[in-house]
Amino acid sequence: MPQVTGKLKDGRILLKVGIRPFQAVGPVSGYGNPATLDYRECTALLDTGARRTCVTVNITQTLGMRRIGQAEVWNVKRPERHFTYLFHVGIWPDVIDDMPSTIFGIGDEIEGIDVGNHPYFDVLLGMDIVSQGRLVIEKSGDFSLSF
């Protein structure tokens, strides 16, 4: 079972993920990902309060993502309209038995939204991704996310 582990940093779960724009090549699950699918390495903030995964405007521009629509999203103050994008998310699991880590695609493409640029993260990993796996946070601040 692919897993990533770490320690909370200032009360945040930050982890390395890969993002790639949607390509109609079918689902990318498991370790058998085609080598031709390039993921952009990004820092993700895991947010259990977010229903959807979000990417910064900088990432949408850097990867040349195409807008597919708009969605109304409520924040703590008011609703806002955001552009939506289709993309794939992957993780690099922890190294097991000294084997090199291969990116693991998490499910099918997702429809995520854009957020403003942020100094701590490029991706806000929401419950649409997290709920596909198992998240454990220990009192010590250690965490694991497995799929």
PyMOL CGO cylinders between C-alpha atoms (Angstrom):
from pymol import cmd
from pymol.cgo import CYLINDER

trace = [
    CYLINDER, 0.00, 0.00, 0.00, 1.62, 3.30, -1.07, 0.3, 1, 1, 1, 1, 1, 1,
    CYLINDER, 1.62, 3.30, -1.07, 2.17, 5.58, 1.91, 0.3, 1, 1, 1, 1, 1, 1,
    CYLINDER, 2.17, 5.58, 1.91, 3.72, 8.93, 2.69, 0.3, 1, 1, 1, 1, 1, 1,
    CYLINDER, 3.72, 8.93, 2.69, 4.72, 9.85, 6.22, 0.3, 1, 1, 1, 1, 1, 1,
    CYLINDER, 4.72, 9.85, 6.22, 5.95, 12.99, 7.91, 0.3, 1, 1, 1, 1, 1, 1,
    CYLINDER, 5.95, 12.99, 7.91, 5.67, 15.34, 10.83, 0.3, 1, 1, 1, 1, 1, 1,
    CYLINDER, 5.67, 15.34, 10.83, 3.40, 18.34, 11.26, 0.3, 1, 1, 1, 1, 1, 1,
    CYLINDER, 3.40, 18.34, 11.26, 5.16, 21.65, 10.57, 0.3, 1, 1, 1, 1, 1, 1,
    CYLINDER, 5.16, 21.65, 10.57, 3.61, 24.53, 12.54, 0.3, 1, 1, 1, 1, 1, 1,
    CYLINDER, 3.61, 24.53, 12.54, 0.41, 22.50, 12.79, 0.3, 1, 1, 1, 1, 1, 1,
    CYLINDER, 0.41, 22.50, 12.79, 0.28, 21.90, 9.03, 0.3, 1, 1, 1, 1, 1, 1,
    CYLINDER, 0.28, 21.90, 9.03, 0.59, 18.75, 6.95, 0.3, 1, 1, 1, 1, 1, 1,
    CYLINDER, 0.59, 18.75, 6.95, 2.77, 19.63, 4.00, 0.3, 1, 1, 1, 1, 1, 1,
    CYLINDER, 2.77, 19.63, 4.00, 3.76, 16.94, 1.52, 0.3, 1, 1, 1, 1, 1, 1,
    CYLINDER, 3.76, 16.94, 1.52, 5.17, 16.50, -1.94, 0.3, 1, 1, 1, 1, 1, 1,
    CYLINDER, 5.17, 16.50, -1.94, 2.65, 15.73, -4.69, 0.3, 1, 1, 1, 1, 1, 1,
    CYLINDER, 2.65, 15.73, -4.69, 2.71, 15.63, -8.45, 0.3, 1, 1, 1, 1, 1, 1,
    CYLINDER, 2.71, 15.63, -8.45, 0.22, 17.51, -10.63, 0.3, 1, 1, 1, 1, 1, 1,
    CYLINDER, 0.22, 17.51, -10.63, -0.32, 17.07, -14.34, 0.3, 1, 1, 1, 1, 1, 1,
    CYLINDER, -0.32, 17.07, -14.34, -3.03, 18.48, -16.58, 0.3, 1, 1, 1, 1, 1, 1,
    CYLINDER, -3.03, 18.48, -16.58, -5.72, 16.08, -17.70, 0.3, 1, 1, 1, 1, 1, 1,
    CYLINDER, -5.72, 16.08, -17.70, -4.81, 13.87, -20.65, 0.3, 1, 1, 1, 1, 1, 1,
    CYLINDER, -4.81, 13.87, -20.65, -7.30, 11.40, -22.09, 0.3, 1, 1, 1, 1, 1, 1,
    CYLINDER, -7.30, 11.40, -22.09, -5.19, 8.28, -21.48, 0.3, 1, 1, 1, 1, 1, 1,
    CYLINDER, -5.19, 8.28, -21.48, -7.44, 6.57, -18.92, 0.3, 1, 1, 1, 1, 1, 1,
    CYLINDER, -7.44, 6.57, -18.92, -7.08, 6.19, -15.15, 0.3, 1, 1, 1, 1, 1, 1,
    CYLINDER, -7.08, 6.19, -15.15, -3.59, 6.17, -13.71, 0.3, 1, 1, 1, 1, 1, 1,
    CYLINDER, -3.59, 6.17, -13.71, -3.62, 3.93, -10.66, 0.3, 1, 1, 1, 1, 1, 1,
    CYLINDER, -3.62, 3.93, -10.66, -0.93, 1.83, -9.06, 0.3, 1, 1, 1, 1, 1, 1,
    CYLINDER, -0.93, 1.83, -9.06, 2.77, 1.65, -9.72, 0.3, 1, 1, 1, 1, 1, 1,
    CYLINDER, 2.77, 1.65, -9.72, 2.47, 0.89, -13.43, 0.3, 1, 1, 1, 1, 1, 1,
    CYLINDER, 2.47, 0.89, -13.43, 2.22, 4.52, -14.52, 0.3, 1, 1, 1, 1, 1, 1,
    CYLINDER, 2.22, 4.52, -14.52, 3.43, 5.17, -18.04, 0.3, 1, 1, 1, 1, 1, 1,
    CYLINDER, 3.43, 5.17, -18.04, 6.80, 6.91, -17.92, 0.3, 1, 1, 1, 1, 1, 1,
    CYLINDER, 6.80, 6.91, -17.92, 5.60, 9.41, -20.50, 0.3, 1, 1, 1, 1, 1, 1,
    CYLINDER, 5.60, 9.41, -20.50, 3.21, 11.06, -18.04, 0.3, 1, 1, 1, 1, 1, 1,
    CYLINDER, 3.21, 11.06, -18.04, 5.10, 13.96, -16.51, 0.3, 1, 1, 1, 1, 1, 1,
    CYLINDER, 5.10, 13.96, -16.51, 4.01, 15.27, -13.13, 0.3, 1, 1, 1, 1, 1, 1,
    CYLINDER, 4.01, 15.27, -13.13, 5.07, 18.68, -11.84, 0.3, 1, 1, 1, 1, 1, 1,
    CYLINDER, 5.07, 18.68, -11.84, 6.39, 18.34, -8.30, 0.3, 1, 1, 1, 1, 1, 1,
    CYLINDER, 6.39, 18.34, -8.30, 4.49, 20.64, -5.94, 0.3, 1, 1, 1, 1, 1, 1,
    CYLINDER, 4.49, 20.64, -5.94, 4.11, 21.29, -2.24, 0.3, 1, 1, 1, 1, 1, 1,
    CYLINDER, 4.11, 21.29, -2.24, 0.64, 20.42, -1.01, 0.3, 1, 1, 1, 1, 1, 1,
    CYLINDER, 0.64, 20.42, -1.01, -1.15, 21.51, 2.13, 0.3, 1, 1, 1, 1, 1, 1,
    CYLINDER, -1.15, 21.51, 2.13, -3.51, 18.78, 3.30, 0.3, 1, 1, 1, 1, 1, 1,
    CYLINDER, -3.51, 18.78, 3.30, -6.82, 20.42, 4.27, 0.3, 1, 1, 1, 1, 1, 1,
    CYLINDER, -6.82, 20.42, 4.27, -9.51, 18.19, 5.79, 0.3, 1, 1, 1, 1, 1, 1,
    CYLINDER, -9.51, 18.19, 5.79, -11.87, 21.18, 5.78, 0.3, 1, 1, 1, 1, 1, 1,
    CYLINDER, -11.87, 21.18, 5.78, -11.72, 21.54, 2.00, 0.3, 1, 1, 1, 1, 1, 1,
    CYLINDER, -11.72, 21.54, 2.00, -14.14, 19.46, -0.08, 0.3, 1, 1, 1, 1, 1, 1,
    CYLINDER, -14.14, 19.46, -0.08, -12.18, 19.94, -3.30, 0.3, 1, 1, 1, 1, 1, 1,
    CYLINDER, -12.18, 19.94, -3.30, -8.55, 19.97, -4.27, 0.3, 1, 1, 1, 1, 1, 1,
    CYLINDER, -8.55, 19.97, -4.27, -7.30, 23.36, -5.43, 0.3, 1, 1, 1, 1, 1, 1,
    CYLINDER, -7.30, 23.36, -5.43, -4.25, 24.51, -7.37, 0.3, 1, 1, 1, 1, 1, 1,
    CYLINDER, -4.25, 24.51, -7.37, -2.69, 27.95, -7.32, 0.3, 1, 1, 1, 1, 1, 1,
    CYLINDER, -2.69, 27.95, -7.32, -3.06, 30.25, -10.28, 0.3, 1, 1, 1, 1, 1, 1,
    CYLINDER, -3.06, 30.25, -10.28, 0.72, 29.98, -10.74, 0.3, 1, 1, 1, 1, 1, 1,
    CYLINDER, 0.72, 29.98, -10.74, 0.44, 26.20, -11.26, 0.3, 1, 1, 1, 1, 1, 1,
    CYLINDER, 0.44, 26.20, -11.26, -2.46, 26.54, -13.71, 0.3, 1, 1, 1, 1, 1, 1,
    CYLINDER, -2.46, 26.54, -13.71, -0.40, 28.99, -15.75, 0.3, 1, 1, 1, 1, 1, 1,
    CYLINDER, -0.40, 28.99, -15.75, 2.89, 27.07, -15.51, 0.3, 1, 1, 1, 1, 1, 1,
    CYLINDER, 2.89, 27.07, -15.51, 1.25, 23.81, -16.63, 0.3, 1, 1, 1, 1, 1, 1,
    CYLINDER, 1.25, 23.81, -16.63, -0.91, 25.49, -19.27, 0.3, 1, 1, 1, 1, 1, 1,
    CYLINDER, -0.91, 25.49, -19.27, -4.12, 24.11, -17.78, 0.3, 1, 1, 1, 1, 1, 1,
    CYLINDER, -4.12, 24.11, -17.78, -7.33, 24.89, -19.64, 0.3, 1, 1, 1, 1, 1, 1,
    CYLINDER, -7.33, 24.89, -19.64, -10.35, 26.22, -17.80, 0.3, 1, 1, 1, 1, 1, 1,
    CYLINDER, -10.35, 26.22, -17.80, -13.36, 23.95, -18.13, 0.3, 1, 1, 1, 1, 1, 1,
    CYLINDER, -13.36, 23.95, -18.13, -15.91, 26.05, -16.26, 0.3, 1, 1, 1, 1, 1, 1,
    CYLINDER, -15.91, 26.05, -16.26, -16.64, 27.96, -13.08, 0.3, 1, 1, 1, 1, 1, 1,
    CYLINDER, -16.64, 27.96, -13.08, -17.89, 26.97, -9.65, 0.3, 1, 1, 1, 1, 1, 1,
    CYLINDER, -17.89, 26.97, -9.65, -19.26, 28.88, -6.70, 0.3, 1, 1, 1, 1, 1, 1,
    CYLINDER, -19.26, 28.88, -6.70, -17.19, 28.17, -3.63, 0.3, 1, 1, 1, 1, 1, 1,
    CYLINDER, -17.19, 28.17, -3.63, -18.05, 29.28, -0.10, 0.3, 1, 1, 1, 1, 1, 1,
    CYLINDER, -18.05, 29.28, -0.10, -15.27, 30.47, 2.15, 0.3, 1, 1, 1, 1, 1, 1,
    CYLINDER, -15.27, 30.47, 2.15, -15.71, 31.63, 5.76, 0.3, 1, 1, 1, 1, 1, 1,
    CYLINDER, -15.71, 31.63, 5.76, -16.97, 35.04, 4.64, 0.3, 1, 1, 1, 1, 1, 1,
    CYLINDER, -16.97, 35.04, 4.64, -18.91, 34.72, 1.38, 0.3, 1, 1, 1, 1, 1, 1,
    CYLINDER, -18.91, 34.72, 1.38, -19.31, 32.78, -1.84, 0.3, 1, 1, 1, 1, 1, 1,
    CYLINDER, -19.31, 32.78, -1.84, -16.80, 33.37, -4.63, 0.3, 1, 1, 1, 1, 1, 1,
    CYLINDER, -16.80, 33.37, -4.63, -16.58, 32.18, -8.23, 0.3, 1, 1, 1, 1, 1, 1,
    CYLINDER, -16.58, 32.18, -8.23, -13.50, 30.18, -9.21, 0.3, 1, 1, 1, 1, 1, 1,
    CYLINDER, -13.50, 30.18, -9.21, -12.40, 28.62, -12.47, 0.3, 1, 1, 1, 1, 1, 1,
    CYLINDER, -12.40, 28.62, -12.47, -12.37, 24.81, -12.62, 0.3, 1, 1, 1, 1, 1, 1,
    CYLINDER, -12.37, 24.81, -12.62, -9.72, 22.58, -14.19, 0.3, 1, 1, 1, 1, 1, 1,
    CYLINDER, -9.72, 22.58, -14.19, -9.26, 18.86, -14.83, 0.3, 1, 1, 1, 1, 1, 1,
    CYLINDER, -9.26, 18.86, -14.83, -5.98, 17.41, -13.59, 0.3, 1, 1, 1, 1, 1, 1,
    CYLINDER, -5.98, 17.41, -13.59, -4.36, 14.34, -12.07, 0.3, 1, 1, 1, 1, 1, 1,
    CYLINDER, -4.36, 14.34, -12.07, -2.75, 14.15, -8.62, 0.3, 1, 1, 1, 1, 1, 1,
    CYLINDER, -2.75, 14.15, -8.62, 0.02, 11.74, -7.65, 0.3, 1, 1, 1, 1, 1, 1,
    CYLINDER, 0.02, 11.74, -7.65, 2.27, 11.12, -4.66, 0.3, 1, 1, 1, 1, 1, 1,
    CYLINDER, 2.27, 11.12, -4.66, 5.75, 9.71, -4.24, 0.3, 1, 1, 1, 1, 1, 1,
    CYLINDER, 5.75, 9.71, -4.24, 5.35, 7.06, -1.54, 0.3, 1, 1, 1, 1, 1, 1,
    CYLINDER, 5.35, 7.06, -1.54, 7.98, 6.47, 1.11, 0.3, 1, 1, 1, 1, 1, 1,
    CYLINDER, 7.98, 6.47, 1.11, 10.87, 4.26, 0.04, 0.3, 1, 1, 1, 1, 1, 1,
    CYLINDER, 10.87, 4.26, 0.04, 10.20, 0.62, 0.89, 0.3, 1, 1, 1, 1, 1, 1,
    CYLINDER, 10.20, 0.62, 0.89, 13.01, -1.96, 1.14, 0.3, 1, 1, 1, 1, 1, 1,
    CYLINDER, 13.01, -1.96, 1.14, 15.50, 0.45, -0.49, 0.3, 1, 1, 1, 1, 1, 1,
    CYLINDER, 15.50, 0.45, -0.49, 13.47, 0.45, -3.72, 0.3, 1, 1, 1, 1, 1, 1,
    CYLINDER, 13.47, 0.45, -3.72, 13.30, 3.78, -5.55, 0.3, 1, 1, 1, 1, 1, 1,
    CYLINDER, 13.30, 3.78, -5.55, 10.00, 5.56, -5.15, 0.3, 1, 1, 1, 1, 1, 1,
    CYLINDER, 10.00, 5.56, -5.15, 7.73, 5.73, -8.20, 0.3, 1, 1, 1, 1, 1, 1,
    CYLINDER, 7.73, 5.73, -8.20, 4.91, 8.23, -8.42, 0.3, 1, 1, 1, 1, 1, 1,
    CYLINDER, 4.91, 8.23, -8.42, 1.53, 6.77, -7.57, 0.3, 1, 1, 1, 1, 1, 1,
    CYLINDER, 1.53, 6.77, -7.57, -1.47, 8.26, -9.40, 0.3, 1, 1, 1, 1, 1, 1,
    CYLINDER, -1.47, 8.26, -9.40, -4.45, 8.81, -7.12, 0.3, 1, 1, 1, 1, 1, 1,
    CYLINDER, -4.45, 8.81, -7.12, -7.58, 7.71, -8.97, 0.3, 1, 1, 1, 1, 1, 1,
    CYLINDER, -7.58, 7.71, -8.97, -9.04, 9.28, -12.09, 0.3, 1, 1, 1, 1, 1, 1,
    CYLINDER, -9.04, 9.28, -12.09, -8.78, 12.91, -13.06, 0.3, 1, 1, 1, 1, 1, 1,
    CYLINDER, -8.78, 12.91, -13.06, -10.38, 15.35, -10.67, 0.3, 1, 1, 1, 1, 1, 1,
    CYLINDER, -10.38, 15.35, -10.67, -12.15, 18.61, -11.23, 0.3, 1, 1, 1, 1, 1, 1,
    CYLINDER, -12.15, 18.61, -11.23, -10.39, 21.10, -9.01, 0.3, 1, 1, 1, 1, 1, 1,
    CYLINDER, -10.39, 21.10, -9.01, -10.54, 24.84, -8.64, 0.3, 1, 1, 1, 1, 1, 1,
    CYLINDER, -10.54, 24.84, -8.64, -8.00, 27.64, -8.70, 0.3, 1, 1, 1, 1, 1, 1,
    CYLINDER, -8.00, 27.64, -8.70, -6.96, 29.58, -5.62, 0.3, 1, 1, 1, 1, 1, 1,
    CYLINDER, -6.96, 29.58, -5.62, -4.69, 32.56, -5.26, 0.3, 1, 1, 1, 1, 1, 1,
    CYLINDER, -4.69, 32.56, -5.26, -0.96, 32.04, -5.01, 0.3, 1, 1, 1, 1, 1, 1,
    CYLINDER, -0.96, 32.04, -5.01, 0.31, 31.14, -1.55, 0.3, 1, 1, 1, 1, 1, 1,
    CYLINDER, 0.31, 31.14, -1.55, 3.80, 31.15, 0.01, 0.3, 1, 1, 1, 1, 1, 1,
    CYLINDER, 3.80, 31.15, 0.01, 3.37, 27.75, 1.76, 0.3, 1, 1, 1, 1, 1, 1,
    CYLINDER, 3.37, 27.75, 1.76, 1.77, 25.58, -0.94, 0.3, 1, 1, 1, 1, 1, 1,
    CYLINDER, 1.77, 25.58, -0.94, 1.01, 25.09, -4.63, 0.3, 1, 1, 1, 1, 1, 1,
    CYLINDER, 1.01, 25.09, -4.63, -1.83, 22.62, -4.08, 0.3, 1, 1, 1, 1, 1, 1,
    CYLINDER, -1.83, 22.62, -4.08, -4.54, 22.46, -1.43, 0.3, 1, 1, 1, 1, 1, 1,
    CYLINDER, -4.54, 22.46, -1.43, -5.24, 18.74, -1.07, 0.3, 1, 1, 1, 1, 1, 1,
    CYLINDER, -5.24, 18.74, -1.07, -8.95, 18.42, -0.26, 0.3, 1, 1, 1, 1, 1, 1,
    CYLINDER, -8.95, 18.42, -0.26, -11.18, 15.60, 0.92, 0.3, 1, 1, 1, 1, 1, 1,
    CYLINDER, -11.18, 15.60, 0.92, -11.92, 14.53, -2.68, 0.3, 1, 1, 1, 1, 1, 1,
    CYLINDER, -11.92, 14.53, -2.68, -8.38, 13.06, -2.60, 0.3, 1, 1, 1, 1, 1, 1,
    CYLINDER, -8.38, 13.06, -2.60, -7.79, 12.45, 1.13, 0.3, 1, 1, 1, 1, 1, 1,
    CYLINDER, -7.79, 12.45, 1.13, -11.00, 10.41, 1.51, 0.3, 1, 1, 1, 1, 1, 1,
    CYLINDER, -11.00, 10.41, 1.51, -9.70, 7.92, -1.05, 0.3, 1, 1, 1, 1, 1, 1,
    CYLINDER, -9.70, 7.92, -1.05, -7.01, 6.91, 1.43, 0.3, 1, 1, 1, 1, 1, 1,
    CYLINDER, -7.01, 6.91, 1.43, -6.35, 6.65, 5.14, 0.3, 1, 1, 1, 1, 1, 1,
    CYLINDER, -6.35, 6.65, 5.14, -5.02, 9.61, 7.12, 0.3, 1, 1, 1, 1, 1, 1,
    CYLINDER, -5.02, 9.61, 7.12, -3.58, 9.06, 10.61, 0.3, 1, 1, 1, 1, 1, 1,
    CYLINDER, -3.58, 9.06, 10.61, -2.32, 11.92, 12.78, 0.3, 1, 1, 1, 1, 1, 1,
    CYLINDER, -2.32, 11.92, 12.78, -0.60, 11.01, 16.04, 0.3, 1, 1, 1, 1, 1, 1,
    CYLINDER, -0.60, 11.01, 16.04, -0.39, 13.15, 19.19, 0.3, 1, 1, 1, 1, 1, 1,
    CYLINDER, -0.39, 13.15, 19.19, 3.34, 13.40, 18.57, 0.3, 1, 1, 1, 1, 1, 1,
    CYLINDER, 3.34, 13.40, 18.57, 2.67, 15.23, 15.30, 0.3, 1, 1, 1, 1, 1, 1,
    CYLINDER, 2.67, 15.23, 15.30, 3.63, 12.30, 13.11, 0.3, 1, 1, 1, 1, 1, 1,
    CYLINDER, 3.63, 12.30, 13.11, 1.25, 11.58, 10.24, 0.3, 1, 1, 1, 1, 1, 1,
    CYLINDER, 1.25, 11.58, 10.24, 0.75, 8.97, 7.56, 0.3, 1, 1, 1, 1, 1, 1,
    CYLINDER, 0.75, 8.97, 7.56, -1.38, 9.04, 4.44, 0.3, 1, 1, 1, 1, 1, 1,
    CYLINDER, -1.38, 9.04, 4.44, -1.82, 5.75, 2.64, 0.3, 1, 1, 1, 1, 1, 1,
    CYLINDER, -1.82, 5.75, 2.64, -3.77, 4.61, -0.42, 0.3, 1, 1, 1, 1, 1, 1,
]
cmd.load_cgo(trace, "trace")
